[in-house]
Amino acid sequence: MVISFLLECIIGELLLSLVDIRNLSVSYQEESSWALRDINITVEKGELIVIAGSSGCGKSTLAQTIVGLIPTFVKAKVEGTIKINETLVNELSRKQLVNIIGYVPQYPSDFTTSLLVEEEVAFLLENLAYPSEEIQTRIPQVLHKLNILDLRNKLIPELSSGELQRVAIATVLAHQPQILILDEPMARIDPKSEIMLADLLKDLSEQGHLILAFEHRLDYLLSRADRLLLLDNGKLIGDGKPQTLLDKIRDIDLPEVSELKWPNITQRSLTLEEAKSSILEIFRKER
């Protein structure tokens, strides 16, 4: 009987949804329309999920609402519920949220707090009361993972936008949160770094982390994703395996596709249909 009870507990834990969003609608102050409308999503640990859509579709709004920036810091009307580990987000303290969620914003420069890269990566660990020895161990480890160990002693203002993007990702990865939310993580990084980051996010999901990547650069990241969620005008219009939803993609910006060496494509500018075909070719090669 004891063994049966333990098995039930283990199975219950395995089936527990990490993030559960129900009937979520968001409207900014002084806006008559809804930025998000009736969003329902359930996601579990160990998933790498790409949330895609054209500019203005509600990606950043959804990301900021999950992490509690909306409506705590960005005032808006919010209807519906978001639960993390079966607890409502608005019932979690800021410290609890920071412990559970690592958030990389769309514009990391707006959130930097330190002068040196090493200090920036250490800042969150220090505020979470990690021992100094542990902090000094984790800093080089996470910088090495992102191939930016050489930036450790550089000044933040001296970094390129792509370097700052990777430092921001290192900062949240350092404390190994259950959930990693990235708002356009592929922005401002070169194709080689994009491949490296896509591989890293896939590895993290396979280690049990939940990865939510809000992105419009769908090339390499999409081929590693377990699920694709498509937003359009604030509504969820698709949720499933990425290769089954490509036909639903409309008006999504793929700014770097023409810079990559795609199969059977020679011109620099791709149509959306050519981009879809190229993405499917990557699926066939990497799956």
Secondary structure by P-SEA (a helix, b strand, c coil): caaaaaaaaaaaaaacccbbbcbbbbbccccccccccbbbbbbbcccbbbbbbcccccaaaaaaaaaccccccccccccccccccccccccccaaaaaacbbbbccccccccccccaaaaaaaaaaaacccaaaaaaaaaaaaaaaccccccccccccccaaaaaaaaaaaaacccccbbbbccccccccaaaaaaaaaaaaaaaaabbbbbbbccccccccccccbbbbbccccccccccccccccccccccccccccccccccccccccaaaaaaaaaaaaaacc
